[in-house]
């Protein structure tokens, strides 16, 4: 059952969306966490970032609190994490244009690129492998490239969720846009849990002090 604070945040967000206004920035830290993917294609490898956001919303008690914001073409949910406030975002644009939704939401909530987390799939890591790093290049990921372009910065922390790279280069697109196999689906629940743990631990740490430049990695045993 959602906590009282999360319920209040959800009710406020729905009211704010209808009125077109935003609450003044709270005294604690505020972070935006965006799950990159393709709307309407849940369960595909390319949309695993959206699956992590779903798990994160459930963990924070706001799974029923999503509200559509037409200004940034995304679904938003607000949650509390100690004294910090988390803005969860699921873009309604295609992957290659996710950055437009992320940048607009960052503008609406008064956030810098360093305060925006991106969660996305990573071809160069096997399924079950996670890595969280502050900033860097897009590494060929079109959704991340869109975010870098629209935010005019590459400083966003990224949680990269491994989906594995197929052996033959000609099958990469089909692999990325395809659905997880039955065997892969068995790995997803612990993977989503671990990804959520990494995000929350990192955000808690940054909320208490200056950010660290270290890479955090994790792995879900096969």
C-alpha positions as CSV (number, residue, x, y, z in Angstrom):
1,X,0.0,0.0,0.0
2,X,1.5,3.4,-0.9
3,X,2.9,5.5,1.9
4,X,1.1,8.7,2.9
5,X,3.8,10.9,1.5
6,X,3.8,9.1,-1.8
7,X,0.0,9.3,-2.0
8,X,0.1,13.1,-1.4
9,X,2.8,13.5,-4.1
10,X,0.7,11.5,-6.5
11,X,-2.5,13.6,-5.8
12,X,-0.5,16.8,-6.2
13,X,1.0,15.7,-9.5
14,X,-2.4,14.9,-11.0
15,X,-3.7,18.3,-9.8
16,X,-0.6,20.0,-11.2
17,X,-1.0,18.3,-14.6
18,X,-4.6,19.5,-14.8
19,X,-3.7,23.1,-13.8
20,X,-0.5,23.3,-15.8
21,X,1.5,24.5,-12.7
22,X,4.4,23.0,-10.7
23,X,5.0,23.0,-7.0
24,X,7.9,25.2,-5.8
25,X,11.1,23.2,-5.5
26,X,11.2,21.3,-2.1
27,X,14.1,22.0,0.4
28,X,15.6,18.6,-0.2
29,X,17.3,17.3,-3.3
30,X,15.2,16.6,-6.4
31,X,16.2,14.0,-9.1
32,X,14.7,13.0,-12.4
33,X,14.9,9.3,-13.4
34,X,14.0,8.6,-17.0
35,X,13.5,5.1,-18.4
36,X,14.4,5.2,-22.1
37,X,12.5,3.0,-24.5
38,X,9.8,2.8,-27.2
39,X,6.2,3.5,-26.0
40,X,3.8,0.7,-26.8
41,X,6.6,-1.9,-26.9
42,X,7.0,-3.2,-23.3
43,X,8.9,-6.4,-22.9
44,X,11.4,-5.7,-25.7
45,X,15.1,-5.5,-25.0
46,X,15.3,-1.9,-26.2
47,X,12.6,-0.9,-23.6
48,X,14.2,-2.6,-20.6
49,X,14.8,0.9,-19.1
50,X,11.0,1.3,-18.9
51,X,10.8,-2.0,-17.1
52,X,13.3,-0.8,-14.5
53,X,11.2,2.4,-14.1
54,X,8.1,0.2,-13.4
55,X,10.0,-1.7,-10.8
56,X,11.3,1.5,-9.2
57,X,7.7,3.0,-9.1
58,X,6.5,-0.2,-7.4
59,X,9.3,-0.1,-4.9
60,X,8.5,3.5,-4.0
61,X,4.8,2.9,-3.7
62,X,3.8,5.0,-6.7
63,X,3.0,2.3,-9.3
64,X,-0.6,3.6,-9.5
65,X,0.5,7.3,-9.5
66,X,1.5,7.8,-13.2
67,X,0.0,10.9,-14.8
68,X,0.4,12.0,-18.4
69,X,2.0,15.4,-19.0
70,X,1.4,16.6,-22.6
71,X,4.0,19.3,-22.2
72,X,6.9,16.8,-22.2
73,X,5.0,14.0,-23.9
74,X,5.7,11.6,-21.1
75,X,4.1,9.8,-18.1
76,X,5.3,11.2,-14.7
77,X,5.2,10.0,-11.1
78,X,6.5,11.7,-8.0
79,X,8.0,9.8,-5.1
80,X,9.8,10.6,-1.9
81,X,13.2,9.0,-0.9
82,X,14.1,10.4,2.5
83,X,14.3,14.1,2.2
84,X,14.7,13.8,-1.6
85,X,12.1,13.9,-4.3
86,X,12.2,11.6,-7.3
87,X,10.5,12.5,-10.6
88,X,10.0,9.3,-12.5
89,X,9.6,9.7,-16.3
90,X,8.5,7.4,-19.1
91,X,8.7,9.1,-22.5
92,X,5.9,8.7,-24.9
93,X,8.1,9.5,-27.9
94,X,10.1,6.9,-29.8
95,X,13.6,6.1,-28.5
96,X,15.4,8.3,-31.0
97,X,13.4,11.3,-29.7
98,X,13.4,10.4,-25.9
99,X,15.7,13.4,-25.3
100,X,13.0,15.9,-26.1
101,X,10.8,14.5,-23.3
102,X,13.6,14.3,-20.8
103,X,14.9,17.8,-21.5
104,X,11.5,19.3,-21.3
105,X,10.8,17.6,-18.0
106,X,14.2,18.8,-16.6
107,X,13.2,22.3,-17.6
108,X,9.8,22.1,-16.0
109,X,11.3,20.8,-12.7
110,X,14.3,23.2,-12.7
111,X,16.9,20.4,-13.0
112,X,20.4,20.3,-14.4
113,X,21.8,17.5,-16.5
114,X,23.7,16.2,-13.5
115,X,20.4,15.7,-11.7
116,X,18.9,13.6,-14.5
117,X,19.4,9.8,-14.4
118,X,19.0,7.8,-17.6
119,X,18.2,4.1,-17.5
120,X,18.7,2.2,-20.8
121,X,19.7,-1.0,-22.5
122,X,23.4,-1.8,-23.2
123,X,24.4,-4.1,-26.1
124,X,28.0,-4.4,-24.9
125,X,27.1,-6.0,-21.6
126,X,25.6,-9.5,-21.2
127,X,22.1,-9.9,-19.8
128,X,22.3,-9.6,-16.0
129,X,25.2,-7.2,-16.0
130,X,24.6,-3.6,-14.8
131,X,26.8,-0.5,-14.7
132,X,26.1,2.9,-13.3
133,X,28.4,5.7,-14.4
134,X,28.4,9.5,-14.2
135,X,28.4,11.1,-17.6
136,X,30.2,10.0,-20.8
137,X,29.4,9.5,-24.4
138,X,26.3,7.9,-25.9
139,X,28.3,4.7,-26.8
140,X,26.1,4.5,-30.0
141,X,22.8,4.4,-28.1
142,X,20.3,6.6,-30.0
143,X,18.2,7.4,-27.0
144,X,21.2,8.6,-25.0
145,X,22.4,10.6,-28.0
146,X,19.0,12.3,-28.2
147,X,19.2,13.2,-24.5
148,X,22.8,14.6,-24.8
149,X,21.7,16.7,-27.8
150,X,18.5,18.0,-26.2
151,X,20.1,18.7,-22.7
152,X,23.2,20.0,-24.4
153,X,25.3,18.0,-21.9
154,X,26.8,14.6,-21.5
155,X,26.9,14.8,-17.7
156,X,23.8,12.7,-16.9
157,X,24.3,9.6,-14.8
158,X,23.4,6.4,-16.7
159,X,22.3,3.0,-15.5
160,X,23.2,0.7,-18.3
161,X,21.3,-2.6,-18.3
162,X,23.0,-5.3,-20.3
163,X,21.0,-7.1,-23.0
164,X,23.9,-8.8,-24.8
165,X,25.1,-8.4,-28.4
166,X,24.3,-11.0,-31.0
167,X,27.1,-12.7,-32.8
168,X,26.2,-11.5,-36.3
169,X,26.1,-7.7,-36.9
170,X,23.2,-8.0,-39.3
171,X,20.9,-9.3,-36.5
172,X,21.6,-6.4,-34.0
173,X,18.5,-4.4,-34.9
174,X,16.2,-7.5,-34.7
175,X,17.8,-8.4,-31.4
176,X,17.4,-5.0,-29.8
177,X,13.8,-4.6,-31.0
178,X,12.9,-8.2,-30.2
179,X,11.3,-9.6,-27.1
180,X,13.2,-11.4,-24.3
181,X,13.3,-15.2,-24.7
182,X,11.7,-17.5,-22.2
183,X,15.1,-18.2,-20.6
184,X,16.0,-14.5,-20.5
185,X,12.7,-13.7,-18.8
186,X,13.7,-15.8,-15.9
187,X,16.6,-13.5,-15.3
188,X,14.5,-10.3,-15.4
189,X,12.9,-10.2,-11.9
190,X,16.2,-10.3,-10.0
191,X,17.8,-8.0,-12.6
192,X,15.1,-5.4,-12.1
193,X,15.4,-5.7,-8.4
194,X,19.2,-5.2,-8.5
195,X,18.9,-2.3,-10.9
196,X,16.4,-0.6,-8.5
197,X,18.8,-1.2,-5.6
198,X,21.7,0.4,-7.5
199,X,19.6,3.5,-8.5
200,X,18.2,4.1,-5.0
201,X,21.6,3.5,-3.2
202,X,23.3,5.9,-5.6
203,X,20.6,8.6,-5.3
204,X,20.7,8.3,-1.5
205,X,24.5,8.8,-1.5
206,X,24.4,11.8,-3.8
207,X,21.5,13.4,-1.9
208,X,23.8,13.4,1.2
209,X,26.9,14.9,-0.4
210,X,28.8,15.7,-3.6
211,X,28.6,13.1,-6.4
212,X,31.2,10.4,-6.9
213,X,32.8,9.7,-10.3
214,X,33.2,6.0,-9.6
215,X,31.5,3.4,-11.7
216,X,29.2,1.0,-9.9
217,X,28.6,-2.4,-11.4
218,X,26.4,-5.4,-10.6
219,X,25.6,-8.8,-11.9
220,X,22.7,-11.1,-11.6
221,X,23.9,-14.8,-11.6
222,X,22.6,-16.9,-14.4
